[in-house]
Amino acid sequence: MVVPLMLDLMDFQRVMCNISVPIRLLVLVQNGREAMLSLCLQELERVYGWSGRLVVSRHPENIGYSAAVNIGLRPALSLPREEVPFVFVTNSDVMFSPDLLPNLLRDVHEMTRHNAARMDELAAEVANEPSEYSPVLRRGLRVLRSTVNDNRLSTSALLPDRVRYASVKERGKAFSKHHGHFCAYYKGNCFTSVMLTRLAISTVGYFGENFYPAYVEDVDYSLRFRLLGF
């Protein structure tokens, strides 16, 4: 679970007390210098830091929403796929009905059962590139791809050249049988609280950090979903 933080302590406390399901890994990314929130995060680290299930990242200069989400995605993706088949990204100023998260988790698990096999296929294809689908001028070069330990690149780790350089029509069919994200609230802004599948993050890539400090990054990500057929 990734929570970008910039608002006051009360918002953060409300959303945390409202979580009704176990969390494998909680990544809290603080933008800004809100004093009471900073003190609370220090205390949380002191009490729970030993568990390995809490990561706190502080950025008083405000690196923006997209960068905060990306910082949260990397440690989540460093865990085995069986433990983290998807990542829940949520704003801190939301509240959930008691049964929303349990039902959402049940549905996401059920509807992403076949994602693991697809990721294995993509990993095998990427490992054998360059391929006949790679641009001719780049056939002798191996593509640089993002890893969870290298934040210098924001390329898609499992997007093969066969899809990357396909026509718009063909690319739009690539993942049409898979779900890339699940909205916690269908009538509002989906990306206020959203489940991102590991398959989607590995092919669509990270959030665009040029949308600074916030807004429109969700529209951009939605369009990138659509371009790949999710």
mmCIF file of the C-alpha atoms, coordinates in Angstrom:
data_MODEL
# 
_entry.id   MODEL 
# 
loop_
_atom_site.group_PDB 
_atom_site.id 
_atom_site.type_symbol 
_atom_site.label_atom_id 
_atom_site.label_alt_id 
_atom_site.label_comp_id 
_atom_site.label_asym_id 
_atom_site.label_entity_id 
_atom_site.label_seq_id 
_atom_site.pdbx_PDB_ins_code 
_atom_site.Cartn_x 
_atom_site.Cartn_y 
_atom_site.Cartn_z 
_atom_site.occupancy 
_atom_site.B_iso_or_equiv 
_atom_site.pdbx_formal_charge 
_atom_site.auth_seq_id 
_atom_site.auth_comp_id 
_atom_site.auth_asym_id 
_atom_site.auth_atom_id 
_atom_site.pdbx_PDB_model_num 
ATOM 1   C CA . MET A 1 1   ? 0.000   0.000   0.000   1.00 0.00 ? 1   MET A CA 1 
ATOM 2   C CA . VAL A 1 2   ? 1.411   3.367   -1.059  1.00 0.00 ? 2   VAL A CA 1 
ATOM 3   C CA . VAL A 1 3   ? 0.177   6.593   0.540   1.00 0.00 ? 3   VAL A CA 1 
ATOM 4   C CA . PRO A 1 4   ? 1.586   9.936   -0.680  1.00 0.00 ? 4   PRO A CA 1 
ATOM 5   C CA . LEU A 1 5   ? 1.277   12.415  2.200   1.00 0.00 ? 5   LEU A CA 1 
ATOM 6   C CA . MET A 1 6   ? 1.178   16.182  2.164   1.00 0.00 ? 6   MET A CA 1 
ATOM 7   C CA . LEU A 1 7   ? -1.908  17.079  4.168   1.00 0.00 ? 7   LEU A CA 1 
ATOM 8   C CA . ASP A 1 8   ? -2.281  17.356  7.925   1.00 0.00 ? 8   ASP A CA 1 
ATOM 9   C CA . LEU A 1 9   ? -2.009  14.645  10.545  1.00 0.00 ? 9   LEU A CA 1 
ATOM 10  C CA . MET A 1 10  ? -5.754  14.256  11.056  1.00 0.00 ? 10  MET A CA 1 
ATOM 11  C CA . ASP A 1 11  ? -6.321  13.159  7.446   1.00 0.00 ? 11  ASP A CA 1 
ATOM 12  C CA . PHE A 1 12  ? -3.572  10.559  7.741   1.00 0.00 ? 12  PHE A CA 1 
ATOM 13  C CA . GLN A 1 13  ? -4.916  9.215   11.041  1.00 0.00 ? 13  GLN A CA 1 
ATOM 14  C CA . ARG A 1 14  ? -8.420  8.926   9.607   1.00 0.00 ? 14  ARG A CA 1 
ATOM 15  C CA . VAL A 1 15  ? -7.390  6.916   6.571   1.00 0.00 ? 15  VAL A CA 1 
ATOM 16  C CA . MET A 1 16  ? -5.158  4.591   8.600   1.00 0.00 ? 16  MET A CA 1 
ATOM 17  C CA . CYS A 1 17  ? -7.880  3.907   11.179  1.00 0.00 ? 17  CYS A CA 1 
ATOM 18  C CA . ASN A 1 18  ? -10.255 3.208   8.303   1.00 0.00 ? 18  ASN A CA 1 
ATOM 19  C CA . ILE A 1 19  ? -8.227  0.328   6.799   1.00 0.00 ? 19  ILE A CA 1 
ATOM 20  C CA . SER A 1 20  ? -10.045 -2.973  7.393   1.00 0.00 ? 20  SER A CA 1 
ATOM 21  C CA . VAL A 1 21  ? -7.656  -5.471  5.749   1.00 0.00 ? 21  VAL A CA 1 
ATOM 22  C CA . PRO A 1 22  ? -4.074  -6.628  6.498   1.00 0.00 ? 22  PRO A CA 1 
ATOM 23  C CA . ILE A 1 23  ? -1.303  -4.700  4.730   1.00 0.00 ? 23  ILE A CA 1 
ATOM 24  C CA . ARG A 1 24  ? 1.777   -6.595  3.548   1.00 0.00 ? 24  ARG A CA 1 
ATOM 25  C CA . LEU A 1 25  ? 3.903   -3.474  3.045   1.00 0.00 ? 25  LEU A CA 1 
ATOM 26  C CA . LEU A 1 26  ? 3.011   0.117   3.898   1.00 0.00 ? 26  LEU A CA 1 
ATOM 27  C CA . VAL A 1 27  ? 4.989   2.841   2.120   1.00 0.00 ? 27  VAL A CA 1 
ATOM 28  C CA . LEU A 1 28  ? 4.397   6.377   3.382   1.00 0.00 ? 28  LEU A CA 1 
ATOM 29  C CA . VAL A 1 29  ? 5.905   9.151   1.258   1.00 0.00 ? 29  VAL A CA 1 
ATOM 30  C CA . GLN A 1 30  ? 5.799   12.586  2.872   1.00 0.00 ? 30  GLN A CA 1 
ATOM 31  C CA . ASN A 1 31  ? 5.956   15.657  0.673   1.00 0.00 ? 31  ASN A CA 1 
ATOM 32  C CA . GLY A 1 32  ? 6.455   18.944  2.497   1.00 0.00 ? 32  GLY A CA 1 
ATOM 33  C CA . ARG A 1 33  ? 7.180   19.872  6.097   1.00 0.00 ? 33  ARG A CA 1 
ATOM 34  C CA . GLU A 1 34  ? 3.930   19.479  8.057   1.00 0.00 ? 34  GLU A CA 1 
ATOM 35  C CA . ALA A 1 35  ? 5.352   19.336  11.593  1.00 0.00 ? 35  ALA A CA 1 
ATOM 36  C CA . MET A 1 36  ? 2.801   17.179  13.413  1.00 0.00 ? 36  MET A CA 1 
ATOM 37  C CA . LEU A 1 37  ? 2.710   14.681  10.560  1.00 0.00 ? 37  LEU A CA 1 
ATOM 38  C CA . SER A 1 38  ? 6.518   14.467  10.627  1.00 0.00 ? 38  SER A CA 1 
ATOM 39  C CA . LEU A 1 39  ? 6.492   13.720  14.365  1.00 0.00 ? 39  LEU A CA 1 
ATOM 40  C CA . CYS A 1 40  ? 3.850   11.034  13.900  1.00 0.00 ? 40  CYS A CA 1 
ATOM 41  C CA . LEU A 1 41  ? 5.883   9.348   11.158  1.00 0.00 ? 41  LEU A CA 1 
ATOM 42  C CA . GLN A 1 42  ? 8.974   9.385   13.385  1.00 0.00 ? 42  GLN A CA 1 
ATOM 43  C CA . GLU A 1 43  ? 7.017   7.632   16.125  1.00 0.00 ? 43  GLU A CA 1 
ATOM 44  C CA . LEU A 1 44  ? 5.629   5.062   13.690  1.00 0.00 ? 44  LEU A CA 1 
ATOM 45  C CA . GLU A 1 45  ? 9.150   4.276   12.511  1.00 0.00 ? 45  GLU A CA 1 
ATOM 46  C CA . ARG A 1 46  ? 10.340  3.920   16.092  1.00 0.00 ? 46  ARG A CA 1 
ATOM 47  C CA . VAL A 1 47  ? 7.574   1.485   16.978  1.00 0.00 ? 47  VAL A CA 1 
ATOM 48  C CA . TYR A 1 48  ? 7.149   -0.467  13.737  1.00 0.00 ? 48  TYR A CA 1 
ATOM 49  C CA . GLY A 1 49  ? 10.321  0.103   11.732  1.00 0.00 ? 49  GLY A CA 1 
ATOM 50  C CA . TRP A 1 50  ? 11.793  -3.208  12.869  1.00 0.00 ? 50  TRP A CA 1 
ATOM 51  C CA . SER A 1 51  ? 8.982   -5.182  11.199  1.00 0.00 ? 51  SER A CA 1 
ATOM 52  C CA . GLY A 1 52  ? 10.184  -4.692  7.626   1.00 0.00 ? 52  GLY A CA 1 
ATOM 53  C CA . ARG A 1 53  ? 6.603   -3.878  6.685   1.00 0.00 ? 53  ARG A CA 1 
ATOM 54  C CA . LEU A 1 54  ? 6.836   -0.099  7.021   1.00 0.00 ? 54  LEU A CA 1 
ATOM 55  C CA . VAL A 1 55  ? 8.809   2.256   4.772   1.00 0.00 ? 55  VAL A CA 1 
ATOM 56  C CA . VAL A 1 56  ? 8.817   6.012   5.382   1.00 0.00 ? 56  VAL A CA 1 
ATOM 57  C CA . SER A 1 57  ? 10.319  8.324   2.758   1.00 0.00 ? 57  SER A CA 1 
ATOM 58  C CA . ARG A 1 58  ? 10.580  12.059  3.490   1.00 0.00 ? 58  ARG A CA 1 
ATOM 59  C CA . HIS A 1 59  ? 10.823  14.830  0.906   1.00 0.00 ? 59  HIS A CA 1 
ATOM 60  C CA . PRO A 1 60  ? 10.495  18.284  2.497   1.00 0.00 ? 60  PRO A CA 1 
ATOM 61  C CA . GLU A 1 61  ? 11.190  19.891  -0.889  1.00 0.00 ? 61  GLU A CA 1 
ATOM 62  C CA . ASN A 1 62  ? 8.006   18.262  -2.324  1.00 0.00 ? 62  ASN A CA 1 
ATOM 63  C CA . ILE A 1 63  ? 8.953   15.987  -5.202  1.00 0.00 ? 63  ILE A CA 1 
ATOM 64  C CA . GLY A 1 64  ? 5.372   15.855  -6.479  1.00 0.00 ? 64  GLY A CA 1 
ATOM 65  C CA . TYR A 1 65  ? 2.632   13.241  -6.464  1.00 0.00 ? 65  TYR A CA 1 
ATOM 66  C CA . SER A 1 66  ? 3.925   11.097  -9.335  1.00 0.00 ? 66  SER A CA 1 
ATOM 67  C CA . ALA A 1 67  ? 7.419   10.817  -7.895  1.00 0.00 ? 67  ALA A CA 1 
ATOM 68  C CA . ALA A 1 68  ? 5.957   9.949   -4.495  1.00 0.00 ? 68  ALA A CA 1 
ATOM 69  C CA . VAL A 1 69  ? 3.928   7.113   -6.012  1.00 0.00 ? 69  VAL A CA 1 
ATOM 70  C CA . ASN A 1 70  ? 6.943   5.854   -7.957  1.00 0.00 ? 70  ASN A CA 1 
ATOM 71  C CA . ILE A 1 71  ? 9.045   5.809   -4.785  1.00 0.00 ? 71  ILE A CA 1 
ATOM 72  C CA . GLY A 1 72  ? 6.354   3.664   -3.212  1.00 0.00 ? 72  GLY A CA 1 
ATOM 73  C CA . LEU A 1 73  ? 6.070   1.285   -6.151  1.00 0.00 ? 73  LEU A CA 1 
ATOM 74  C CA . ARG A 1 74  ? 9.749   0.308   -6.172  1.00 0.00 ? 74  ARG A CA 1 
ATOM 75  C CA . PRO A 1 75  ? 9.974   -1.356  -2.729  1.00 0.00 ? 75  PRO A CA 1 
ATOM 76  C CA . ALA A 1 76  ? 6.602   -3.001  -3.361  1.00 0.00 ? 76  ALA A CA 1 
ATOM 77  C CA . LEU A 1 77  ? 7.849   -4.494  -6.632  1.00 0.00 ? 77  LEU A CA 1 
ATOM 78  C CA . SER A 1 78  ? 11.045  -5.693  -4.944  1.00 0.00 ? 78  SER A CA 1 
ATOM 79  C CA . LEU A 1 79  ? 8.953   -8.261  -3.057  1.00 0.00 ? 79  LEU A CA 1 
ATOM 80  C CA . PRO A 1 80  ? 8.036   -11.609 -4.641  1.00 0.00 ? 80  PRO A CA 1 
ATOM 81  C CA . ARG A 1 81  ? 5.133   -11.557 -7.055  1.00 0.00 ? 81  ARG A CA 1 
ATOM 82  C CA . GLU A 1 82  ? 3.211   -14.010 -4.886  1.00 0.00 ? 82  GLU A CA 1 
ATOM 83  C CA . GLU A 1 83  ? 3.304   -11.500 -2.036  1.00 0.00 ? 83  GLU A CA 1 
ATOM 84  C CA . VAL A 1 84  ? 2.587   -8.394  -4.116  1.00 0.00 ? 84  VAL A CA 1 
ATOM 85  C CA . PRO A 1 85  ? 0.454   -9.217  -7.179  1.00 0.00 ? 85  PRO A CA 1 
ATOM 86  C CA . PHE A 1 86  ? -0.947  -5.671  -7.053  1.00 0.00 ? 86  PHE A CA 1 
ATOM 87  C CA . VAL A 1 87  ? -0.353  -2.369  -5.259  1.00 0.00 ? 87  VAL A CA 1 
ATOM 88  C CA . PHE A 1 88  ? -2.984  -0.195  -3.603  1.00 0.00 ? 88  PHE A CA 1 
ATOM 89  C CA . VAL A 1 89  ? -2.277  3.525   -4.070  1.00 0.00 ? 89  VAL A CA 1 
ATOM 90  C CA . THR A 1 90  ? -4.484  5.925   -2.148  1.00 0.00 ? 90  THR A CA 1 
ATOM 91  C CA . ASN A 1 91  ? -4.687  9.567   -1.198  1.00 0.00 ? 91  ASN A CA 1 
ATOM 92  C CA . SER A 1 92  ? -4.651  10.323  2.510   1.00 0.00 ? 92  SER A CA 1 
ATOM 93  C CA . ASP A 1 93  ? -7.897  12.307  2.565   1.00 0.00 ? 93  ASP A CA 1 
ATOM 94  C CA . VAL A 1 94  ? -10.302 9.438   1.865   1.00 0.00 ? 94  VAL A CA 1 
ATOM 95  C CA . MET A 1 95  ? -12.489 7.095   3.903   1.00 0.00 ? 95  MET A CA 1 
ATOM 96  C CA . PHE A 1 96  ? -13.710 3.588   3.055   1.00 0.00 ? 96  PHE A CA 1 
ATOM 97  C CA . SER A 1 97  ? -16.958 1.872   3.927   1.00 0.00 ? 97  SER A CA 1 
ATOM 98  C CA . PRO A 1 98  ? -16.373 -1.171  6.185   1.00 0.00 ? 98  PRO A CA 1 
ATOM 99  C CA . ASP A 1 99  ? -16.851 -3.790  3.469   1.00 0.00 ? 99  ASP A CA 1 
ATOM 100 C CA . LEU A 1 100 ? -15.248 -1.958  0.539   1.00 0.00 ? 100 LEU A CA 1 
ATOM 101 C CA . LEU A 1 101 ? -11.642 -3.116  0.904   1.00 0.00 ? 101 LEU A CA 1 
ATOM 102 C CA . PRO A 1 102 ? -12.396 -6.783  1.758   1.00 0.00 ? 102 PRO A CA 1 
ATOM 103 C CA . ASN A 1 103 ? -14.702 -7.030  -1.259  1.00 0.00 ? 103 ASN A CA 1 
ATOM 104 C CA . LEU A 1 104 ? -12.265 -5.186  -3.505  1.00 0.00 ? 104 LEU A CA 1 
ATOM 105 C CA . LEU A 1 105 ? -9.406  -7.493  -2.497  1.00 0.00 ? 105 LEU A CA 1 
ATOM 106 C CA . ARG A 1 106 ? -11.534 -10.557 -3.170  1.00 0.00 ? 106 ARG A CA 1 
ATOM 107 C CA . ASP A 1 107 ? -12.478 -9.317  -6.632  1.00 0.00 ? 107 ASP A CA 1 
ATOM 108 C CA . VAL A 1 108 ? -8.931  -8.255  -7.547  1.00 0.00 ? 108 VAL A CA 1 
ATOM 109 C CA . HIS A 1 109 ? -7.472  -11.626 -6.533  1.00 0.00 ? 109 HIS A CA 1 
ATOM 110 C CA . GLU A 1 110 ? -10.107 -13.447 -8.558  1.00 0.00 ? 110 GLU A CA 1 
ATOM 111 C CA . MET A 1 111 ? -9.796  -11.288 -11.669 1.00 0.00 ? 111 MET A CA 1 
ATOM 112 C CA . THR A 1 112 ? -5.980  -11.308 -11.834 1.00 0.00 ? 112 THR A CA 1 
ATOM 113 C CA . ARG A 1 113 ? -5.368  -15.043 -11.361 1.00 0.00 ? 113 ARG A CA 1 
ATOM 114 C CA . HIS A 1 114 ? -4.010  -15.437 -14.889 1.00 0.00 ? 114 HIS A CA 1 
ATOM 115 C CA . ASN A 1 115 ? -1.670  -12.420 -14.718 1.00 0.00 ? 115 ASN A CA 1 
ATOM 116 C CA . ALA A 1 116 ? 1.271   -14.409 -13.321 1.00 0.00 ? 116 ALA A CA 1 
ATOM 117 C CA . ALA A 1 117 ? 1.450   -16.710 -16.336 1.00 0.00 ? 117 ALA A CA 1 
ATOM 118 C CA . ARG A 1 118 ? 1.354   -13.720 -18.690 1.00 0.00 ? 118 ARG A CA 1 
ATOM 119 C CA . MET A 1 119 ? 4.188   -12.031 -16.792 1.00 0.00 ? 119 MET A CA 1 
ATOM 120 C CA . ASP A 1 120 ? 6.299   -15.186 -17.105 1.00 0.00 ? 120 ASP A CA 1 
ATOM 121 C CA . GLU A 1 121 ? 5.708   -15.189 -20.862 1.00 0.00 ? 121 GLU A CA 1 
ATOM 122 C CA . LEU A 1 122 ? 6.679   -11.522 -21.145 1.00 0.00 ? 122 LEU A CA 1 
ATOM 123 C CA . ALA A 1 123 ? 9.811   -11.988 -19.031 1.00 0.00 ? 123 ALA A CA 1 
ATOM 124 C CA . ALA A 1 124 ? 10.969  -14.819 -21.285 1.00 0.00 ? 124 ALA A CA 1 
ATOM 125 C CA . GLU A 1 125 ? 10.317  -12.725 -24.397 1.00 0.00 ? 125 GLU A CA 1 
ATOM 126 C CA . VAL A 1 126 ? 12.133  -9.666  -23.040 1.00 0.00 ? 126 VAL A CA 1 
ATOM 127 C CA . ALA A 1 127 ? 15.118  -11.810 -22.002 1.00 0.00 ? 127 ALA A CA 1 
ATOM 128 C CA . ASN A 1 128 ? 15.609  -12.840 -25.647 1.00 0.00 ? 128 ASN A CA 1 
ATOM 129 C CA . GLU A 1 129 ? 15.606  -9.335  -27.119 1.00 0.00 ? 129 GLU A CA 1 
ATOM 130 C CA . PRO A 1 130 ? 16.646  -7.784  -29.454 1.00 0.00 ? 130 PRO A CA 1 
ATOM 131 C CA . SER A 1 131 ? 14.253  -9.708  -31.670 1.00 0.00 ? 131 SER A CA 1 
ATOM 132 C CA . GLU A 1 132 ? 12.783  -9.456  -35.134 1.00 0.00 ? 132 GLU A CA 1 
ATOM 133 C CA . TYR A 1 133 ? 10.373  -6.871  -33.728 1.00 0.00 ? 133 TYR A CA 1 
ATOM 134 C CA . SER A 1 134 ? 13.148  -4.538  -32.571 1.00 0.00 ? 134 SER A CA 1 
ATOM 135 C CA . PRO A 1 135 ? 14.014  -1.516  -34.751 1.00 0.00 ? 135 PRO A CA 1 
ATOM 136 C CA . VAL A 1 136 ? 16.630  -2.460  -37.337 1.00 0.00 ? 136 VAL A CA 1 
ATOM 137 C CA . LEU A 1 137 ? 19.106  0.181   -36.151 1.00 0.00 ? 137 LEU A CA 1 
ATOM 138 C CA . ARG A 1 138 ? 18.946  -1.217  -32.632 1.00 0.00 ? 138 ARG A CA 1 
ATOM 139 C CA . ARG A 1 139 ? 19.163  -4.928  -33.348 1.00 0.00 ? 139 ARG A CA 1 
ATOM 140 C CA . GLY A 1 140 ? 22.657  -5.131  -31.898 1.00 0.00 ? 140 GLY A CA 1 
ATOM 141 C CA . LEU A 1 141 ? 21.789  -3.315  -28.671 1.00 0.00 ? 141 LEU A CA 1 
ATOM 142 C CA . ARG A 1 142 ? 20.154  -4.613  -25.532 1.00 0.00 ? 142 ARG A CA 1 
ATOM 143 C CA . VAL A 1 143 ? 17.368  -2.400  -24.229 1.00 0.00 ? 143 VAL A CA 1 
ATOM 144 C CA . LEU A 1 144 ? 17.951  -0.679  -20.901 1.00 0.00 ? 144 LEU A CA 1 
ATOM 145 C CA . ARG A 1 145 ? 15.019  -1.449  -18.636 1.00 0.00 ? 145 ARG A CA 1 
ATOM 146 C CA . SER A 1 146 ? 14.005  -0.213  -15.209 1.00 0.00 ? 146 SER A CA 1 
ATOM 147 C CA . THR A 1 147 ? 14.726  -2.283  -12.140 1.00 0.00 ? 147 THR A CA 1 
ATOM 148 C CA . VAL A 1 148 ? 13.411  -1.725  -8.633  1.00 0.00 ? 148 VAL A CA 1 
ATOM 149 C CA . ASN A 1 149 ? 16.952  -0.863  -7.526  1.00 0.00 ? 149 ASN A CA 1 
ATOM 150 C CA . ASP A 1 150 ? 17.620  1.720   -10.234 1.00 0.00 ? 150 ASP A CA 1 
ATOM 151 C CA . ASN A 1 151 ? 15.543  4.896   -10.296 1.00 0.00 ? 151 ASN A CA 1 
ATOM 152 C CA . ARG A 1 152 ? 17.458  6.433   -13.186 1.00 0.00 ? 152 ARG A CA 1 
ATOM 153 C CA . LEU A 1 153 ? 15.162  4.781   -15.710 1.00 0.00 ? 153 LEU A CA 1 
ATOM 154 C CA . SER A 1 154 ? 11.391  4.752   -15.909 1.00 0.00 ? 154 SER A CA 1 
ATOM 155 C CA . THR A 1 155 ? 10.995  2.329   -18.802 1.00 0.00 ? 155 THR A CA 1 
ATOM 156 C CA . SER A 1 156 ? 8.598   -0.616  -18.716 1.00 0.00 ? 156 SER A CA 1 
ATOM 157 C CA . ALA A 1 157 ? 10.360  -3.710  -17.414 1.00 0.00 ? 157 ALA A CA 1 
ATOM 158 C CA . LEU A 1 158 ? 8.180   -6.292  -19.189 1.00 0.00 ? 158 LEU A CA 1 
ATOM 159 C CA . LEU A 1 159 ? 6.964   -4.514  -22.325 1.00 0.00 ? 159 LEU A CA 1 
ATOM 160 C CA . PRO A 1 160 ? 8.484   -6.414  -25.266 1.00 0.00 ? 160 PRO A CA 1 
ATOM 161 C CA . ASP A 1 161 ? 9.449   -4.733  -28.520 1.00 0.00 ? 161 ASP A CA 1 
ATOM 162 C CA . ARG A 1 162 ? 6.745   -6.793  -30.231 1.00 0.00 ? 162 ARG A CA 1 
ATOM 163 C CA . VAL A 1 163 ? 4.200   -4.643  -28.382 1.00 0.00 ? 163 VAL A CA 1 
ATOM 164 C CA . ARG A 1 164 ? 6.185   -1.425  -27.946 1.00 0.00 ? 164 ARG A CA 1 
ATOM 165 C CA . TYR A 1 165 ? 6.688   -0.945  -31.694 1.00 0.00 ? 165 TYR A CA 1 
ATOM 166 C CA . ALA A 1 166 ? 3.399   -2.425  -32.894 1.00 0.00 ? 166 ALA A CA 1 
ATOM 167 C CA . SER A 1 167 ? 0.767   -0.391  -34.712 1.00 0.00 ? 167 SER A CA 1 
ATOM 168 C CA . VAL A 1 168 ? -1.720  1.491   -32.559 1.00 0.00 ? 168 VAL A CA 1 
ATOM 169 C CA . LYS A 1 169 ? -4.415  -1.025  -33.478 1.00 0.00 ? 169 LYS A CA 1 
ATOM 170 C CA . GLU A 1 170 ? -2.322  -4.065  -32.579 1.00 0.00 ? 170 GLU A CA 1 
ATOM 171 C CA . ARG A 1 171 ? -0.918  -2.481  -29.438 1.00 0.00 ? 171 ARG A CA 1 
ATOM 172 C CA . GLY A 1 172 ? -4.448  -1.763  -28.273 1.00 0.00 ? 172 GLY A CA 1 
ATOM 173 C CA . LYS A 1 173 ? -5.193  -5.496  -28.250 1.00 0.00 ? 173 LYS A CA 1 
ATOM 174 C CA . ALA A 1 174 ? -2.082  -6.567  -26.349 1.00 0.00 ? 174 ALA A CA 1 
ATOM 175 C CA . PHE A 1 175 ? -3.615  -6.754  -22.874 1.00 0.00 ? 175 PHE A CA 1 
ATOM 176 C CA . SER A 1 176 ? -7.312  -6.660  -23.679 1.00 0.00 ? 176 SER A CA 1 
ATOM 177 C CA . LYS A 1 177 ? -7.880  -9.868  -21.684 1.00 0.00 ? 177 LYS A CA 1 
ATOM 178 C CA . HIS A 1 178 ? -6.308  -8.456  -18.542 1.00 0.00 ? 178 HIS A CA 1 
ATOM 179 C CA . HIS A 1 179 ? -7.301  -5.893  -15.936 1.00 0.00 ? 179 HIS A CA 1 
ATOM 180 C CA . GLY A 1 180 ? -4.752  -3.187  -15.222 1.00 0.00 ? 180 GLY A CA 1 
ATOM 181 C CA . HIS A 1 181 ? -6.436  -1.319  -12.399 1.00 0.00 ? 181 HIS A CA 1 
ATOM 182 C CA . PHE A 1 182 ? -9.428  -1.421  -10.111 1.00 0.00 ? 182 PHE A CA 1 
ATOM 183 C CA . CYS A 1 183 ? -11.147 1.694   -8.789  1.00 0.00 ? 183 CYS A CA 1 
ATOM 184 C CA . ALA A 1 184 ? -12.113 1.868   -5.143  1.00 0.00 ? 184 ALA A CA 1 
ATOM 185 C CA . TYR A 1 185 ? -14.773 4.451   -5.999  1.00 0.00 ? 185 TYR A CA 1 
ATOM 186 C CA . TYR A 1 186 ? -16.355 4.043   -9.409  1.00 0.00 ? 186 TYR A CA 1 
ATOM 187 C CA . LYS A 1 187 ? -18.372 7.269   -9.444  1.00 0.00 ? 187 LYS A CA 1 
ATOM 188 C CA . GLY A 1 188 ? -15.506 9.616   -8.646  1.00 0.00 ? 188 GLY A CA 1 
ATOM 189 C CA . ASN A 1 189 ? -11.888 10.017  -9.663  1.00 0.00 ? 189 ASN A CA 1 
ATOM 190 C CA . CYS A 1 190 ? -10.590 6.465   -10.009 1.00 0.00 ? 190 CYS A CA 1 
ATOM 191 C CA . PHE A 1 191 ? -7.026  7.351   -9.057  1.00 0.00 ? 191 PHE A CA 1 
ATOM 192 C CA . THR A 1 192 ? -8.003  8.808   -5.693  1.00 0.00 ? 192 THR A CA 1 
ATOM 193 C CA . SER A 1 193 ? -7.780  5.205   -4.460  1.00 0.00 ? 193 SER A CA 1 
ATOM 194 C CA . VAL A 1 194 ? -6.762  2.584   -6.989  1.00 0.00 ? 194 VAL A CA 1 
ATOM 195 C CA . MET A 1 195 ? -5.421  -0.956  -7.191  1.00 0.00 ? 195 MET A CA 1 
ATOM 196 C CA . LEU A 1 196 ? -2.675  -1.236  -9.823  1.00 0.00 ? 196 LEU A CA 1 
ATOM 197 C CA . THR A 1 197 ? -1.833  -4.746  -10.954 1.00 0.00 ? 197 THR A CA 1 
ATOM 198 C CA . ARG A 1 198 ? 1.787   -5.803  -11.090 1.00 0.00 ? 198 ARG A CA 1 
ATOM 199 C CA . LEU A 1 199 ? 1.309   -6.754  -14.737 1.00 0.00 ? 199 LEU A CA 1 
ATOM 200 C CA . ALA A 1 200 ? 0.150   -3.225  -15.531 1.00 0.00 ? 200 ALA A CA 1 
ATOM 201 C CA . ILE A 1 201 ? 2.979   -1.498  -13.652 1.00 0.00 ? 201 ILE A CA 1 
ATOM 202 C CA . SER A 1 202 ? 5.506   -3.749  -15.403 1.00 0.00 ? 202 SER A CA 1 
ATOM 203 C CA . THR A 1 203 ? 4.187   -2.902  -18.868 1.00 0.00 ? 203 THR A CA 1 
ATOM 204 C CA . VAL A 1 204 ? 2.623   0.565   -18.624 1.00 0.00 ? 204 VAL A CA 1 
ATOM 205 C CA . GLY A 1 205 ? 5.547   1.707   -16.474 1.00 0.00 ? 205 GLY A CA 1 
ATOM 206 C CA . TYR A 1 206 ? 5.826   4.305   -13.736 1.00 0.00 ? 206 TYR A CA 1 
ATOM 207 C CA . PHE A 1 207 ? 3.900   7.554   -13.375 1.00 0.00 ? 207 PHE A CA 1 
ATOM 208 C CA . GLY A 1 208 ? 5.024   10.579  -15.404 1.00 0.00 ? 208 GLY A CA 1 
ATOM 209 C CA . GLU A 1 209 ? 6.941   12.902  -13.081 1.00 0.00 ? 209 GLU A CA 1 
ATOM 210 C CA . ASN A 1 210 ? 6.693   15.847  -15.482 1.00 0.00 ? 210 ASN A CA 1 
ATOM 211 C CA . PHE A 1 211 ? 3.173   16.358  -14.112 1.00 0.00 ? 211 PHE A CA 1 
ATOM 212 C CA . TYR A 1 212 ? 4.397   18.427  -11.190 1.00 0.00 ? 212 TYR A CA 1 
ATOM 213 C CA . PRO A 1 213 ? 3.467   18.887  -8.445  1.00 0.00 ? 213 PRO A CA 1 
ATOM 214 C CA . ALA A 1 214 ? 0.153   17.107  -9.069  1.00 0.00 ? 214 ALA A CA 1 
ATOM 215 C CA . TYR A 1 215 ? -2.911  16.623  -11.297 1.00 0.00 ? 215 TYR A CA 1 
ATOM 216 C CA . VAL A 1 216 ? -3.255  15.190  -14.813 1.00 0.00 ? 216 VAL A CA 1 
ATOM 217 C CA . GLU A 1 217 ? -0.821  12.339  -14.035 1.00 0.00 ? 217 GLU A CA 1 
ATOM 218 C CA . ASP A 1 218 ? -3.884  10.127  -13.590 1.00 0.00 ? 218 ASP A CA 1 
ATOM 219 C CA . VAL A 1 219 ? -5.262  11.122  -17.003 1.00 0.00 ? 219 VAL A CA 1 
ATOM 220 C CA . ASP A 1 220 ? -1.885  10.352  -18.567 1.00 0.00 ? 220 ASP A CA 1 
ATOM 221 C CA . TYR A 1 221 ? -1.731  6.954   -16.878 1.00 0.00 ? 221 TYR A CA 1 
ATOM 222 C CA . SER A 1 222 ? -5.286  6.122   -17.927 1.00 0.00 ? 222 SER A CA 1 
ATOM 223 C CA . LEU A 1 223 ? -4.434  6.893   -21.553 1.00 0.00 ? 223 LEU A CA 1 
ATOM 224 C CA . ARG A 1 224 ? -1.345  4.703   -21.342 1.00 0.00 ? 224 ARG A CA 1 
ATOM 225 C CA . PHE A 1 225 ? -3.536  1.900   -19.993 1.00 0.00 ? 225 PHE A CA 1 
ATOM 226 C CA . ARG A 1 226 ? -5.853  2.315   -22.947 1.00 0.00 ? 226 ARG A CA 1 
ATOM 227 C CA . LEU A 1 227 ? -3.021  2.321   -25.487 1.00 0.00 ? 227 LEU A CA 1 
ATOM 228 C CA . LEU A 1 228 ? -2.047  -1.177  -24.337 1.00 0.00 ? 228 LEU A CA 1 
ATOM 229 C CA . GLY A 1 229 ? -5.609  -2.460  -24.226 1.00 0.00 ? 229 GLY A CA 1 
ATOM 230 C CA . PHE A 1 230 ? -6.085  -2.679  -20.462 1.00 0.00 ? 230 PHE A CA 1 
# 
